[in-house]
Amino acid sequence: MAGLLASASPAGRGMGVAEAGLILALTAGGITKNDATAAVFVQRLCSAYLPPVAGWFTLMWMRRSEYL
């Protein structure tokens, strides 16, 4: 359901809308609002923000090692 709402959002990658939908779904499932919010933002951190950082370090290593 959150993915459907996020795909209708004009924001890139459903930013904001997907989080709101996931928080709503988790709280409807019985998780407290604070725990649901923390879980959703940790998930977004791990899926959207950390991979590019790791990719940048890998790219720099590959350039230094002359693989690229």
N, C-alpha and C positions, 0 to 999 in steps of 0.2 A: 504494500500500500504506500509506504514512504517513497519507494522508487517511482511509482506512478505520479505522485505529487511532485517529486523532484524533476521528472522529465517535462512537466508542464511549466516549470519555472524558467524565467528568462535568465537567471543567474547561471554562471558557468558551473558545470558538474552538480547542479542542484544545491549549491551551497546555501545553507540556512533552511531551506524547505525540507530537505532530507533529514536534517538534524531534528527539526521540529516534529516531523512525522515519526521518527524513531523514538524520540523522547515520549511522545504521546502514546505510542504503542507499548513501550516498556512500562510506563506508569499505569496503563490499562491492564497490564499483566500483573500488577501488584508490587512493582519495584518503586521505592520512594523517588520523588522528583530529583532530589540531589544526586542519588546514586545513578539514576538513569541519565542525567545530564553529564555526569562525569564519564560514564561508560561510553556515551555517544561521542564525546569530544576526544577521548582516548582512542576510540576506533578511527575517527577522522584523522587524528594525528598519525596513527600507524599506517593508514591506507593512503593518505594524500600528501603528507608533508615530509615524512621520513624517507620514502623511496627516492625522491629527487636529490636529497642530500647525499644518500649513499651512492647514487648514480654519479653525482659530481665528483666525489672522492675517487670512484672507480675510473672515471674519465681522466682525471688528472694523473692517476697512477699509470693508466694505459699510455698516455702521451709521454710521460717521463720514461717509461720502459720502451718507447718507440714501437708499440703495438699498433698505434694509429698514425 
